[in-house]
């Protein structure tokens, strides 16, 4: 899809801090992360929403989510837990209409409230965070 920023990332014409890639799925850091390490996983083949995502692609998306979550726990990010989140449709706060899975690392006592954190999001070292996750994923 020519006007989809996520499709442009898949095509290599838009920049991203890539942390995961296989034949079907691409993972990169969210540019406005809820927490450092907040990763977006997308199917390489465009699907606007869950209704357009095949069960096979959905399964591959969540398998990648499991791998990234494990990397967030085992790496220097040292997550104590992980939120997996899909916003499906404008009413559910989907802002990029290419189906995607958020993998958000959590820490005991982080007092993160997802609704509030969607408004104030930052990571001051996206390249460094991406390298942490890439290194852990390559080792697994």
N, C-alpha and C positions, 0 to 999 in steps of 0.2 A: 504494500500500500504506500503510495508515493508521499503522502503527507503525515505519515506516522513516524514519530521520533524514534520509537523502539525498532521499527523496521529499518530506519536509517542506521541505528547502532548495529543491528545484525549485518547490514550491508557494508559497514565500515566507514560510512560517510559522515557519521556523527561520533564525537568522542565519548568514551565511557571508561571507567575503571573496571575492567573485566576481571572477575574472580573465578568464573566457572564457565566451561564450554564443553559440550559434547555434540553429537550429530544433530540433535533436535532442540536442545535447550541452551540458552545463553544467560549467564548471571553476571550482574554488575552492581556496584555500589550505588545506592540511591543518592542523588545529588543534594537532597534535603533530608538527611537521615534522622530518624527518631532517636537512634543510638549509634555510636560508631560501630561499623560492621553491618549495618542495615543493608541487606542485599535484595535486589529485585531479580527474580527468575522469570524468563519469558520463553514461550515457544518461538523458535526461529520462524515458523510459518505463522503468518498473521491470523489471529483470532480476536475479534473485537471484544468478545465477552465469553462467559462460560458456556452459553448456548452454542457458540461456534467452535468450542474446543472439544476435540474428540476425546472419548474416554482414554484412549491410548496416550494421547498427548498430555492429558491431565495427570495420568499415572506417572509419566516421565517427569513432569513438572514437580510432583511431590517427591519422587525419588531423588531428584536433584536437591530439593528442599531438605531432605534428610541428610544428605552429604554436606551441604553448606552449614546446617545446624550443628552437625558433629564437628566441623572445622571451627565454628564459632566457640564451641565448648573447649576443644583441645588446644587451640592456639592461644596467643597472648591476649586475645580478646577475653578469654576465660569466662564465657557466659555460664551462668548457673541454670538458665532456662532459655527458651526460645518461643517467640510468638510467630505462628504462621498465619498470614492474613491475606485474603482475597477481597478486594473491593470490586463488586460486580454491578456496574451501572452508576449513573450520575447520582442517584439517590443514596447510594452506598459509598459516596466520595471517590469513585473512580475518576481520575483526572486525565489519564492517558488511556485511550480506548484501544488497547492491545492487551489482552488478558495477561495478568502477571501475578506472581506470588511474592509477597513480602516475607523475608526471613529476618526477624528482629531479635538480636541478642538481648537477653535480660540478665540482671544481676540482683541477687538478694538485697532487698532494701533500696532498690533504685527509685522507688516511688514514682515510677513512670505511669502516667495515665495516658493511654493511647490517644484518646480524643484530644486532650490538651496538647500532647506532643506532636500531633499532626500540624499544629499551628507554628510551633517553635522547633525548628529542626536544623541541626548543624553537626558537622564533623570537620575539625580544623586540619585534618591530615588524611584526605581521601587517598592519595597515592600510597602512603604508609600503611593504612588500613587494608587497602587492596592487596598489597604485598604480603601482609600477615596471612590473609585468607588464601591467596594463591599458593603460598608455601605449604600451608597445612593441607590443602586439597591435593596438591601434587604428591605429597607424601602418603596419602591414604589410598 
